[in-house]
Amino acid sequence: MKKVEVIIESIYTNRLLEIFKEADVTGYTIIRDIEGCGSHGLKTADEANDLLSNNYIFTVCEEEKFERMIEKIRAFIDRYGGKCIISDSLVLLHEKK
């Protein structure tokens, strides 16, 4: 399993989710209006509208699905900016008894 974490400007969120969809990655979490400091300086979450804010999106997916989308995410980050962090992951599944 791979964990894919992406921080991007909120205006591009739907474009990234389209890449997830094309790779059949249907589960993800979005945390809106995040703030932090990076190569472009401090980015606050108190913007007047969410067009200029950043979102944090993460998913955990099977290796096969990850392989289908990684080059598209790389091209996405090259074009629109942002950060993408990939890590190996172990998911404990919960099954109802």
VOMAR-211161 format. One line per field, with one value per atom (N, C-alpha, C): residue in three letters; chain; atom name; x, y, z. Coordinates in Angstrom, 1 decimal, decimal comma, padded with zeros to 4 digits. Atoms other than C-alpha are relative to their C-alpha. Last residue first. Example, Ala and Ser with C-alpha at 12.3 -4.5 7.8 and 13.67 -1.06 7.14 Angstrom:
residues 2
res (SER	SER	SER	ALA	ALA	ALA)
chain (A	A	A	A	A	A)
atom (N	CA	C	N	CA	C)
xx (-000,9	013,7	-000,8	000,9	012,3	000,9)
yy (-001,1	-001,1	001,1	-001,2	-004,5	001,2)
zz (000,0	007,1	000,8	000,0	007,8	000,0)
***
This chain:
residues 97
res (LYS	LYS	LYS	LYS	LYS	LYS	GLU	GLU	GLU	HIS	HIS	HIS	LEU	LEU	LEU	LEU	LEU	LEU	VAL	VAL	VAL	LEU	LEU	LEU	SER	SER	SER	ASP	ASP	ASP	SER	SER	SER	ILE	ILE	ILE	ILE	ILE	ILE	CYS	CYS	CYS	LYS	LYS	LYS	GLY	GLY	GLY	GLY	GLY	GLY	TYR	TYR	TYR	ARG	ARG	ARG	ASP	ASP	ASP	ILE	ILE	ILE	PHE	PHE	PHE	ALA	ALA	ALA	ARG	ARG	ARG	ILE	ILE	ILE	LYS	LYS	LYS	GLU	GLU	GLU	ILE	ILE	ILE	MET	MET	MET	ARG	ARG	ARG	GLU	GLU	GLU	PHE	PHE	PHE	LYS	LYS	LYS	GLU	GLU	GLU	GLU	GLU	GLU	GLU	GLU	GLU	CYS	CYS	CYS	VAL	VAL	VAL	THR	THR	THR	PHE	PHE	PHE	ILE	ILE	ILE	TYR	TYR	TYR	ASN	ASN	ASN	ASN	ASN	ASN	SER	SER	SER	LEU	LEU	LEU	LEU	LEU	LEU	ASP	ASP	ASP	ASN	ASN	ASN	ALA	ALA	ALA	GLU	GLU	GLU	ASP	ASP	ASP	ALA	ALA	ALA	THR	THR	THR	LYS	LYS	LYS	LEU	LEU	LEU	GLY	GLY	GLY	HIS	HIS	HIS	SER	SER	SER	GLY	GLY	GLY	CYS	CYS	CYS	GLY	GLY	GLY	GLU	GLU	GLU	ILE	ILE	ILE	ASP	ASP	ASP	ARG	ARG	ARG	ILE	ILE	ILE	ILE	ILE	ILE	THR	THR	THR	TYR	TYR	TYR	GLY	GLY	GLY	THR	THR	THR	VAL	VAL	VAL	ASP	ASP	ASP	ALA	ALA	ALA	GLU	GLU	GLU	LYS	LYS	LYS	PHE	PHE	PHE	ILE	ILE	ILE	GLU	GLU	GLU	LEU	LEU	LEU	LEU	LEU	LEU	ARG	ARG	ARG	ASN	ASN	ASN	THR	THR	THR	TYR	TYR	TYR	ILE	ILE	ILE	SER	SER	SER	GLU	GLU	GLU	ILE	ILE	ILE	ILE	ILE	ILE	VAL	VAL	VAL	GLU	GLU	GLU	VAL	VAL	VAL	LYS	LYS	LYS	LYS	LYS	LYS	MET	MET	MET)
chain (A	A	A	A	A	A	A	A	A	A	A	A	A	A	A	A	A	A	A	A	A	A	A	A	A	A	A	A	A	A	A	A	A	A	A	A	A	A	A	A	A	A	A	A	A	A	A	A	A	A	A	A	A	A	A	A	A	A	A	A	A	A	A	A	A	A	A	A	A	A	A	A	A	A	A	A	A	A	A	A	A	A	A	A	A	A	A	A	A	A	A	A	A	A	A	A	A	A	A	A	A	A	A	A	A	A	A	A	A	A	A	A	A	A	A	A	A	A	A	A	A	A	A	A	A	A	A	A	A	A	A	A	A	A	A	A	A	A	A	A	A	A	A	A	A	A	A	A	A	A	A	A	A	A	A	A	A	A	A	A	A	A	A	A	A	A	A	A	A	A	A	A	A	A	A	A	A	A	A	A	A	A	A	A	A	A	A	A	A	A	A	A	A	A	A	A	A	A	A	A	A	A	A	A	A	A	A	A	A	A	A	A	A	A	A	A	A	A	A	A	A	A	A	A	A	A	A	A	A	A	A	A	A	A	A	A	A	A	A	A	A	A	A	A	A	A	A	A	A	A	A	A	A	A	A	A	A	A	A	A	A	A	A	A	A	A	A	A	A	A	A	A	A	A	A	A	A	A	A	A	A	A	A	A	A	A	A	A	A	A	A)
atom (N	CA	C	N	CA	C	N	CA	C	N	CA	C	N	CA	C	N	CA	C	N	CA	C	N	CA	C	N	CA	C	N	CA	C	N	CA	C	N	CA	C	N	CA	C	N	CA	C	N	CA	C	N	CA	C	N	CA	C	N	CA	C	N	CA	C	N	CA	C	N	CA	C	N	CA	C	N	CA	C	N	CA	C	N	CA	C	N	CA	C	N	CA	C	N	CA	C	N	CA	C	N	CA	C	N	CA	C	N	CA	C	N	CA	C	N	CA	C	N	CA	C	N	CA	C	N	CA	C	N	CA	C	N	CA	C	N	CA	C	N	CA	C	N	CA	C	N	CA	C	N	CA	C	N	CA	C	N	CA	C	N	CA	C	N	CA	C	N	CA	C	N	CA	C	N	CA	C	N	CA	C	N	CA	C	N	CA	C	N	CA	C	N	CA	C	N	CA	C	N	CA	C	N	CA	C	N	CA	C	N	CA	C	N	CA	C	N	CA	C	N	CA	C	N	CA	C	N	CA	C	N	CA	C	N	CA	C	N	CA	C	N	CA	C	N	CA	C	N	CA	C	N	CA	C	N	CA	C	N	CA	C	N	CA	C	N	CA	C	N	CA	C	N	CA	C	N	CA	C	N	CA	C	N	CA	C	N	CA	C	N	CA	C	N	CA	C	N	CA	C	N	CA	C	N	CA	C	N	CA	C	N	CA	C	N	CA	C	N	CA	C	N	CA	C	N	CA	C	N	CA	C	N	CA	C	N	CA	C)
xx (000,2	-018,1	-001,5	001,1	-017,4	-000,2	001,1	-014,0	-001,1	000,9	-011,5	-001,2	001,4	-008,5	-000,9	000,7	-005,2	-001,4	001,4	-003,5	-000,5	000,6	000,3	-001,4	001,0	001,9	-000,6	000,6	004,8	-000,9	-000,6	005,3	-000,7	000,4	004,7	000,7	-000,8	004,7	-000,5	000,6	003,4	001,0	-000,8	003,9	-000,7	000,5	002,4	001,1	-000,7	002,9	-000,6	000,8	000,4	000,7	000,8	002,4	-000,6	-000,8	005,2	-000,7	-000,8	002,8	001,0	000,8	000,4	000,7	000,3	003,1	-000,9	-001,3	004,3	-000,2	-000,1	000,6	001,3	000,9	000,2	000,1	-000,6	003,4	-001,0	-001,2	002,2	000,6	000,1	-001,3	001,2	000,8	-001,3	000,0	-000,8	001,6	-000,7	-001,1	-000,4	000,8	000,6	-003,3	000,9	000,4	-001,1	-000,7	-001,1	000,5	-000,4	-000,9	-002,8	001,1	000,5	-004,1	000,9	-000,8	-003,9	-000,6	000,6	-005,2	001,0	-000,8	-004,4	-000,8	000,8	-005,5	000,9	-000,8	-004,2	-000,9	000,7	-005,8	001,0	-000,6	-004,2	-000,9	-000,5	-005,9	000,5	-001,4	-006,1	000,6	-000,8	-009,4	001,5	-000,8	-010,8	000,7	000,7	-012,0	000,9	001,4	-011,1	-000,8	000,3	-007,8	-001,5	001,0	-007,4	-000,3	001,3	-005,6	-001,1	000,9	-002,1	-001,4	001,4	000,6	-001,0	001,1	004,1	-001,3	000,3	006,8	-001,2	000,6	006,9	-000,4	-000,9	009,5	-000,6	-000,8	007,3	000,9	-001,1	005,5	000,8	-001,4	002,2	001,0	-001,0	-001,6	001,4	-001,2	-004,4	001,0	-000,5	-007,7	001,2	000,0	-009,3	000,6	000,0	-008,5	000,2	-000,4	-009,5	-000,1	000,5	-009,6	000,6	-000,9	-009,5	-000,5	000,0	-011,2	001,1	001,3	-012,1	000,0	-000,2	-008,7	-001,2	000,9	-009,7	000,3	-000,8	-006,6	-000,9	-000,5	-008,8	000,8	001,1	-010,6	000,4	000,4	-007,4	-001,1	-001,1	-006,4	-000,2	000,2	-009,8	001,1	001,0	-009,3	-000,3	-000,7	-006,2	-000,9	-000,8	-008,2	000,8	000,8	-010,9	000,9	000,4	-008,4	-000,7	-000,3	-006,8	-000,4	000,6	-008,5	000,3	001,3	-007,5	-000,7	001,0	-003,9	-001,4	000,1	-002,0	-001,0	000,4	-000,7	000,0	-000,2	-000,7	-000,5	000,4	-000,2	000,3	-000,3	-000,1	-000,6	000,7	000,1	000,5	-000,7	001,1	-000,9	000,8	000,0	000,9)
yy (001,4	-009,2	-000,2	000,1	-006,0	-001,5	000,8	-005,9	-000,1	000,3	-003,1	-000,8	000,0	-003,1	-000,4	001,0	-002,1	000,1	-000,4	-000,2	-001,2	001,2	-000,4	000,4	-000,1	002,3	-001,4	001,3	003,0	000,0	000,8	006,7	-001,4	001,4	009,3	-000,8	000,9	013,0	-001,4	001,3	015,4	-000,9	001,1	019,1	-001,3	000,8	022,0	-001,0	-000,2	023,5	-000,9	-000,8	023,6	000,3	-001,0	022,3	001,0	-000,8	020,3	001,2	-000,8	019,1	000,9	-000,9	017,8	001,0	-001,0	016,2	001,1	-000,7	014,3	001,1	-000,9	013,4	000,8	-001,1	012,0	001,0	-000,9	010,0	001,2	-000,8	008,6	000,9	-001,5	007,7	000,8	-000,6	004,1	001,5	-000,1	003,1	000,6	-001,0	004,1	000,1	-001,3	002,0	001,1	000,0	-001,1	001,3	-000,3	-000,4	000,2	001,1	-000,4	000,4	000,9	002,8	-001,1	001,2	005,2	-001,0	001,2	008,7	-001,2	001,2	012,2	-001,3	001,1	015,7	-001,3	001,2	018,8	-001,2	001,2	022,0	-001,1	001,3	025,4	-001,1	000,8	028,8	-001,4	-000,1	031,2	-000,8	000,2	030,2	000,1	001,2	029,7	-000,2	001,1	033,2	-001,1	-000,5	036,1	-001,1	-000,7	034,2	000,3	-001,0	033,2	000,9	000,6	030,0	001,0	000,0	031,5	-000,6	000,0	030,7	-000,2	000,3	031,7	000,0	-000,8	031,7	-000,5	-001,3	030,4	000,8	-000,8	027,7	001,3	000,8	026,5	000,9	-000,8	027,8	-000,9	000,5	026,5	000,9	-001,1	026,9	-000,6	000,3	024,5	001,2	-001,2	025,8	-000,3	-001,3	022,5	001,1	-001,0	019,0	001,3	-001,4	016,5	000,8	-001,0	012,8	001,3	-001,0	010,0	001,0	-000,5	006,9	001,0	-000,6	006,3	000,5	-000,3	005,6	000,7	000,8	004,0	000,1	001,1	005,4	-000,9	000,7	007,7	-001,2	000,8	008,7	-000,8	001,1	009,7	-000,9	000,9	011,8	-001,2	000,6	013,5	-001,1	001,1	014,2	-000,7	001,1	016,2	-001,2	000,6	018,3	-001,1	000,9	018,8	-000,6	001,2	020,2	-001,0	001,2	022,7	-001,3	-000,1	025,8	-001,2	000,6	024,7	000,0	-001,1	025,3	-000,5	-000,8	022,1	001,2	-001,4	019,9	000,8	-001,1	016,2	001,3	-001,2	013,1	001,2	-001,1	009,7	001,2	-001,2	006,7	001,2	-001,2	003,5	001,1	-001,2	000,0	001,2)
zz (-000,4	013,7	000,1	-001,0	011,7	000,3	000,5	010,0	001,1	-001,0	010,6	-000,6	000,4	008,4	001,1	-000,8	009,7	-000,4	-000,4	006,9	000,8	-000,5	006,4	000,6	-001,0	004,3	000,4	-000,2	002,2	001,1	-001,0	001,6	000,0	000,1	-001,1	001,1	-000,8	-000,6	-000,1	000,0	-003,2	000,8	-000,6	-002,9	-000,1	-001,2	-004,8	000,4	-001,3	-008,2	001,1	-000,9	-011,1	001,3	000,7	-014,1	001,0	000,9	-012,5	-000,5	-000,9	-009,7	-000,8	-000,7	-012,3	000,8	001,0	-014,4	000,6	000,2	-011,2	-001,1	-001,2	-010,4	-000,2	000,2	-013,9	001,1	001,0	-013,5	-000,3	-000,5	-010,2	-001,1	-000,1	-011,4	000,4	001,1	-012,7	000,1	001,2	-010,4	-001,2	-000,1	-007,4	-001,3	000,3	-008,6	000,1	001,4	-008,8	-000,4	000,8	-005,4	-001,5	000,4	-003,7	-000,9	001,1	-002,3	-000,2	-000,1	000,7	-001,0	000,3	000,0	000,3	-000,1	001,0	-000,3	000,5	000,1	000,2	-000,2	001,8	-000,3	-000,5	000,5	000,1	000,3	000,1	000,6	-001,1	000,0	-000,5	-000,2	-002,9	001,2	001,3	-004,3	000,2	000,0	-000,8	-001,2	000,6	-000,3	-000,1	000,1	002,0	-000,7	001,2	002,9	-000,1	-000,2	006,5	-001,2	000,4	005,9	000,2	-001,1	005,8	-000,5	000,6	003,4	001,1	-000,9	004,7	-000,8	-001,2	002,1	000,8	000,4	-001,4	001,2	000,9	-000,6	-000,5	000,9	002,3	-000,9	000,7	005,3	-000,8	-000,3	006,6	-000,7	000,0	006,4	000,4	-000,9	005,6	-000,1	-000,7	004,2	001,0	000,7	003,4	000,8	-001,1	004,6	-000,7	000,3	001,9	001,3	-001,0	002,5	-000,4	-000,3	-000,1	001,0	-001,3	-001,3	000,3	-000,4	-004,9	001,4	-001,5	-006,4	000,4	-000,9	-009,7	001,4	-000,5	-011,5	000,9	001,1	-013,6	000,4	000,6	-010,4	-001,2	-000,9	-008,7	-000,6	000,1	-011,7	000,9	001,3	-011,7	-000,2	-000,2	-008,0	-001,3	-000,7	-008,9	000,2	001,0	-011,4	000,6	000,9	-008,8	-001,1	-000,7	-006,3	-000,9	000,8	-008,6	000,6	001,3	-007,2	-000,9	000,0	-003,7	-001,4	-000,1	-004,2	-000,2	001,3	-003,7	000,3	-000,4	-000,9	-001,2	001,0	-001,9	000,7	-000,6	000,3	-001,0	000,8	-001,3	000,6	-000,4	001,0	-000,8	000,0	-000,7	000,5	000,0	000,0	000,0)
***
